[in-house]
Amino acid sequence: MSAPAIATADNAPVKVGDVQKAMVALVKTGHVVGAIGEVYVNGRRAGKGSAGSRLLDGKGGTIPSTARYRIGSQTKNMTATVALQLVRSGKLKLDDTLGEVLPETAEKDLVERADEITVRNLIQLTSGIPDYLGPDIRGFDPTVTYRPVDLVAASRKRERPSEIGTFNYSNTNYILLGMIIEKVAGRSLATEFNRRIFAPLGMRDTYLPVKAAAGIKGPHGHGYLKDETGKLLDVDTLNATTLLGAGGVVSTARDVSVFQRAFSQGRLLPDSLRDVITDPVPGQPPHPQGGPCAGKPGFDARGGSAPGFVAVTYTSPDGRLQFAVSVTVAMDDAERAGVGMRVDQALKSVFCPASASQ
């Protein structure tokens, strides 16, 4: 059932489509185990949907639209926000180098050119530091505990992908930012998330798992990945110590919408610091203007994924319209890369139905 027509910031009417229908269509695209989504207008839920099942082959019942899920790299936006709040309070500077704030990175040769890489470079993914993810990091083994410094050391074994100042997506940047936050604040990253973001915004169902075997609390969808023989493996228990500030937060559609709304409305950072996160940098792929609805209404997408899941939150520039989606999948990484386009189609059917078939 559609919600009443609402108005955007420029008073243009926007009709919220059938979220349940959008989730059913998303599951039917193939290799999707379950999909949940919620629409928020001015912070109030205006639609919800759930399709598919908690487990493979229709098992486990349906997933509540209010269920928790991993938000993946949407966590990076939170980590950057906390780091920039420390900049705002004068405890950290954007031009501080890794060698200055984490001397061990230079002294122990954990990061090449640590004395040149700044906090700004880490936030904007322009440090040139390689990603730590690789065959030696056992992301699906909950019996191994990795320290952040272990992940950074693993990245040192990889070849530098780019020069300092040029965009290159690497999770290691945000592991290092988490280490900086903990050192400067004198508290754990999970504690800083709670005191600076989750508690002030009332994100009651959101948390950062920090133990290797920590799963998702409560009913939730399971994702699957094909092994080398083609067998589907349940990858629900990702090793939380390999995610942390780069992609570890567990949240809900409601809570992640609360965060993205506050971020877009400037309630967490002044514009000058928020721009450090949002402004494009050299080498960064161009961001689609206006989102899937071609600006009528416009949306900015924040997403995250890992084997077994894709999660996206769309937010209008004024923060008034939002669509948060979590998809659990049973596919290899190559196919998972295209799931974002399927989720874009779901957004079209909810907020721009006239173009949904284009």
C-alpha positions as CSV (number, residue, x, y, z in Angstrom):
1,M,0.0,0.0,0.0
2,S,1.4,3.4,-1.0
3,A,1.9,6.2,1.5
4,P,0.3,9.6,1.0
5,A,2.2,12.1,-1.3
6,I,4.7,14.1,0.6
7,A,6.7,17.2,-0.2
8,T,10.5,17.7,-0.6
9,A,12.4,20.8,0.4
10,D,11.3,22.6,-2.8
11,N,7.6,21.5,-2.1
12,A,7.6,19.2,-5.0
13,P,5.2,16.3,-4.2
14,V,6.8,12.9,-3.9
15,K,4.7,9.7,-3.7
16,V,6.1,6.8,-1.7
17,G,5.6,3.5,-3.6
18,D,5.0,0.0,-2.3
19,V,8.1,-1.0,-0.4
20,Q,6.9,-4.6,0.1
21,K,6.5,-5.0,-3.7
22,A,10.0,-3.6,-4.2
23,M,11.5,-6.1,-1.8
24,V,9.6,-9.0,-3.5
25,A,10.9,-7.9,-6.9
26,L,14.5,-7.6,-5.5
27,V,14.4,-11.2,-4.3
28,K,13.1,-12.4,-7.7
29,T,16.2,-11.0,-9.4
30,G,18.0,-14.2,-8.5
31,H,20.5,-15.5,-5.9
32,V,19.0,-13.1,-3.3
33,V,18.1,-15.0,-0.1
34,G,16.3,-12.2,1.7
35,A,15.7,-8.4,1.4
36,I,14.4,-5.9,3.9
37,G,13.8,-2.2,3.4
38,E,12.2,0.8,5.2
39,V,11.4,4.3,4.0
40,Y,11.6,7.3,6.3
41,V,10.2,10.7,5.7
42,N,11.2,13.5,8.1
43,G,12.4,10.8,10.5
44,R,9.2,8.8,10.5
45,R,8.7,5.4,8.9
46,A,6.6,5.8,5.8
47,G,6.9,2.2,4.4
48,K,8.4,-1.1,5.0
49,G,9.0,-4.5,3.3
50,S,10.4,-7.9,3.8
51,A,10.8,-10.7,1.2
52,G,12.6,-14.0,1.0
53,S,13.8,-15.9,4.1
54,R,16.3,-15.8,6.9
55,L,18.1,-18.9,5.6
56,L,18.7,-20.5,2.2
57,D,16.0,-22.4,0.3
58,G,13.1,-20.6,2.1
59,K,14.1,-21.8,5.5
60,G,14.1,-19.9,8.8
61,G,11.0,-17.8,8.2
62,T,10.9,-14.2,7.1
63,I,13.2,-11.4,8.3
64,P,11.5,-8.6,10.2
65,S,12.1,-5.2,8.4
66,T,13.3,-4.0,11.8
67,A,16.0,-6.7,12.0
68,R,19.7,-5.9,12.6
69,Y,22.1,-6.3,9.7
70,R,25.7,-5.5,8.9
71,I,26.0,-2.1,7.3
72,G,29.5,-2.8,5.9
73,S,31.5,0.3,4.7
74,Q,28.8,2.7,5.8
75,T,30.7,2.2,9.1
76,K,33.5,4.3,7.5
77,N,31.3,7.4,7.5
78,M,30.9,6.9,11.3
79,T,34.6,6.4,11.9
80,A,35.4,9.5,9.8
81,T,32.8,11.5,11.7
82,V,34.3,10.6,15.1
83,A,37.8,11.5,13.9
84,L,36.6,14.8,12.6
85,Q,34.8,15.5,15.9
86,L,38.2,15.1,17.5
87,V,39.6,17.6,15.0
88,R,36.8,20.0,15.8
89,S,37.7,19.8,19.5
90,G,41.4,20.5,18.8
91,K,42.6,17.0,19.9
92,L,43.6,16.1,16.4
93,K,44.6,17.9,13.2
94,L,43.8,17.0,9.6
95,D,47.5,17.6,8.7
96,D,48.8,15.4,11.5
97,T,50.9,12.6,10.0
98,L,50.7,9.0,10.9
99,G,54.2,9.1,12.1
100,E,53.2,11.9,14.6
101,V,50.0,10.4,15.9
102,L,51.0,6.7,15.7
103,P,54.8,6.7,15.9
104,E,54.9,2.9,15.8
105,T,53.7,2.9,12.2
106,A,57.0,4.6,11.2
107,E,59.3,3.1,13.9
108,K,58.2,-0.5,13.1
109,D,57.8,0.1,9.4
110,L,54.2,-0.9,9.5
111,V,53.2,1.8,6.9
112,E,55.4,2.9,4.1
113,R,55.9,6.7,4.1
114,A,54.1,7.1,7.4
115,D,55.7,10.5,8.0
116,E,54.0,11.8,4.8
117,I,50.5,10.4,5.1
118,T,48.1,12.6,7.0
119,V,44.8,12.1,8.8
120,R,43.1,13.8,5.8
121,N,44.6,11.2,3.5
122,L,43.2,8.4,5.6
123,I,39.7,9.9,5.7
124,Q,39.7,10.6,2.0
125,L,41.3,7.2,1.0
126,T,44.2,9.0,-0.6
127,S,47.1,7.5,1.4
128,G,48.2,4.9,-1.1
129,I,48.2,2.3,1.7
130,P,47.4,-1.2,0.4
131,D,44.4,-3.1,1.7
132,Y,45.0,-5.6,4.4
133,L,42.4,-8.1,3.0
134,G,44.0,-11.1,1.5
135,P,44.4,-14.9,1.8
136,D,46.4,-14.5,5.0
137,I,43.5,-12.8,6.8
138,R,41.0,-15.4,7.8
139,G,37.8,-13.4,7.7
140,F,35.5,-16.4,8.1
141,D,37.4,-18.0,11.0
142,P,35.8,-16.9,14.3
143,T,38.6,-18.7,16.3
144,V,41.3,-16.2,15.3
145,T,41.5,-12.8,17.0
146,Y,43.3,-10.0,15.0
147,R,44.5,-6.8,16.6
148,P,44.3,-3.7,14.4
149,V,48.1,-3.6,14.3
150,D,48.0,-7.2,12.8
151,L,45.8,-6.0,10.0
152,V,48.0,-3.0,9.3
153,A,51.1,-5.3,9.3
154,A,49.3,-7.5,6.7
155,S,48.8,-4.6,4.4
156,R,52.5,-3.8,4.5
157,K,53.1,-7.1,2.6
158,R,51.1,-5.8,-0.3
159,E,52.3,-3.6,-3.1
160,R,51.5,0.1,-2.9
161,P,48.6,0.7,-5.4
162,S,48.8,4.5,-5.8
163,E,50.7,7.6,-4.8
164,I,49.8,9.7,-1.8
165,G,47.1,12.2,-2.8
166,T,45.3,9.9,-5.3
167,F,42.1,8.0,-4.4
168,N,42.4,4.3,-3.8
169,Y,39.9,2.3,-1.9
170,S,41.6,0.5,1.0
171,N,40.1,-0.6,4.2
172,T,43.4,-0.2,6.0
173,N,42.9,3.6,6.1
174,Y,40.0,3.1,8.4
175,I,41.7,0.5,10.6
176,L,44.3,3.2,11.2
177,L,41.7,5.9,11.9
178,G,40.2,3.6,14.5
179,M,43.6,3.2,16.1
180,I,44.1,7.0,16.1
181,I,40.7,7.6,17.6
182,E,41.4,5.1,20.4
183,K,44.8,6.7,21.2
184,V,43.6,10.3,21.1
185,A,40.3,9.8,22.9
186,G,41.8,7.2,25.4
187,R,38.8,5.0,24.9
188,S,37.9,2.1,22.6
189,L,36.4,2.8,19.2
190,A,33.2,1.0,20.2
191,T,32.9,3.3,23.2
192,E,33.5,6.4,21.1
193,F,30.8,5.3,18.7
194,N,28.4,4.9,21.5
195,R,29.1,8.2,23.3
196,R,29.5,10.4,20.2
197,I,26.9,8.9,17.8
198,F,24.7,6.0,18.9
199,A,23.6,7.3,22.3
200,P,23.1,11.0,21.3
201,L,21.1,10.0,18.2
202,G,19.0,7.3,20.0
203,M,20.4,4.5,17.9
204,R,19.5,1.9,20.5
205,D,19.9,-1.2,18.2
206,T,23.3,-0.3,16.8
207,Y,26.7,-1.5,18.0
208,L,30.2,-2.3,16.9
209,P,31.1,-6.0,17.5
210,V,34.7,-6.4,18.7
211,K,35.0,-10.1,19.4
212,A,36.0,-12.5,16.7
213,A,33.0,-14.8,17.1
214,A,30.5,-12.0,17.7
215,G,27.5,-12.6,15.4
216,I,24.4,-10.4,14.8
217,K,22.1,-10.1,17.8
218,G,18.5,-11.2,17.2
219,P,16.7,-12.5,14.1
220,H,18.5,-11.6,10.9
221,G,19.2,-12.8,7.4
222,H,22.1,-15.1,6.6
223,G,24.3,-14.7,3.5
224,Y,26.1,-17.4,1.5
225,L,29.2,-17.6,-0.6
226,K,30.3,-20.3,-3.1
227,D,33.5,-22.2,-2.3
228,E,36.0,-23.4,-4.8
229,T,33.8,-26.5,-5.5
230,G,30.7,-24.4,-6.0
231,K,29.1,-25.3,-2.7
232,L,27.3,-22.6,-0.9
233,L,28.7,-21.8,2.6
234,D,26.9,-19.8,5.3
235,V,29.1,-16.8,5.9
236,D,26.9,-15.3,8.6
237,T,29.7,-15.3,11.3
238,L,32.2,-12.9,9.8
239,N,35.2,-12.4,12.0
240,A,34.4,-9.1,13.7
241,T,38.1,-8.4,14.4
242,T,38.8,-8.1,10.7
243,L,36.1,-5.4,10.2
244,L,36.1,-2.8,13.1
245,G,36.1,0.8,11.9
246,A,36.3,-0.2,8.3
247,G,33.0,-2.1,8.1
248,G,32.0,-3.7,11.4
249,V,28.9,-1.8,12.6
250,V,25.6,-3.7,13.0
251,S,22.5,-1.6,12.8
252,T,18.9,-1.4,11.6
253,A,17.1,0.4,8.8
254,R,15.7,2.9,11.3
255,D,19.0,3.5,13.1
256,V,21.2,3.9,10.0
257,S,18.7,6.3,8.6
258,V,18.9,8.3,11.8
259,F,22.6,8.6,11.4
260,Q,22.6,9.5,7.7
261,R,19.9,12.0,8.3
262,A,21.8,13.7,11.1
263,F,25.0,13.6,9.0
264,S,23.4,15.2,5.9
265,Q,21.7,17.9,8.0
266,G,24.9,19.0,9.6
267,R,24.0,17.9,13.2
268,L,27.2,15.9,13.6
269,L,29.9,18.1,12.0
270,P,30.1,21.7,10.7
271,D,30.0,21.9,6.9
272,S,33.8,22.6,6.6
273,L,34.6,19.3,8.2
274,R,31.7,17.3,6.7
275,D,33.1,18.4,3.3
276,V,36.3,16.5,4.1
277,I,34.2,13.3,3.8
278,T,31.9,14.3,1.0
279,D,34.0,16.4,-1.4
280,P,35.5,14.4,-4.4
281,V,39.3,13.9,-4.5
282,P,41.7,13.2,-7.4
283,G,41.2,9.8,-8.9
284,Q,37.9,9.1,-7.3
285,P,35.2,7.7,-9.6
286,P,32.5,10.3,-10.4
287,H,29.5,10.2,-8.2
288,P,26.2,9.9,-10.1
289,Q,24.4,13.2,-9.9
290,G,20.9,13.1,-8.4
291,G,20.9,9.3,-7.8
292,P,18.6,6.8,-9.5
293,C,15.7,9.2,-9.8
294,A,17.9,11.7,-11.8
295,G,17.4,14.3,-9.1
296,K,13.6,14.2,-8.9
297,P,14.0,13.6,-6.0
298,G,17.7,13.5,-5.6
299,F,19.5,10.9,-3.4
300,D,23.0,10.2,-2.1
301,A,23.8,6.5,-1.7
302,R,26.0,5.1,1.1
303,G,26.6,1.4,0.8
304,G,28.6,-1.5,2.1
305,S,29.1,-5.1,1.2
306,A,31.0,-8.2,2.0
307,P,30.6,-11.9,1.0
308,G,27.0,-12.7,1.8
309,F,25.4,-9.2,2.0
310,V,24.9,-5.8,0.5
311,A,23.5,-2.8,2.4
312,V,22.6,0.6,1.1
313,T,21.1,3.7,2.6
314,Y,19.7,6.4,0.3
315,T,19.3,9.9,1.7
316,S,18.0,13.1,0.0
317,P,20.4,16.1,0.3
318,D,18.1,17.7,2.9
319,G,17.9,14.5,4.9
320,R,14.1,14.3,4.7
321,L,13.7,11.3,2.4
322,Q,15.5,8.0,3.1
323,F,15.4,4.4,2.0
324,A,17.5,1.8,3.9
325,V,17.9,-1.7,2.3
326,S,19.7,-4.8,3.4
327,V,20.1,-7.8,1.0
328,T,21.5,-11.2,1.9
329,V,22.7,-13.1,-1.1
330,A,24.0,-16.5,-2.3
331,M,26.5,-15.7,-5.0
332,D,30.2,-15.2,-5.7
333,D,31.9,-11.8,-5.4
334,A,31.8,-11.1,-9.1
335,E,28.0,-11.3,-9.2
336,R,27.6,-9.5,-5.9
337,A,29.2,-6.5,-7.5
338,G,26.1,-5.9,-9.5
339,V,23.6,-6.1,-6.7
340,G,23.8,-2.4,-6.1
341,M,22.1,-1.8,-9.5
342,R,19.3,-4.1,-8.4
343,V,18.9,-2.1,-5.2
344,D,18.8,1.1,-7.3
345,Q,15.9,-0.4,-9.2
346,A,14.1,-1.0,-5.9
347,L,14.6,2.7,-5.0
348,K,13.2,3.7,-8.4
349,S,10.0,1.7,-7.8
350,V,9.5,3.4,-4.4
351,F,10.4,7.0,-5.2
352,C,10.4,7.4,-8.9
353,P,7.9,4.8,-10.3
354,A,7.6,6.6,-13.6
355,S,11.3,5.7,-14.4
356,A,11.3,2.2,-12.7
357,S,11.0,0.4,-16.0
358,Q,13.7,2.5,-17.8
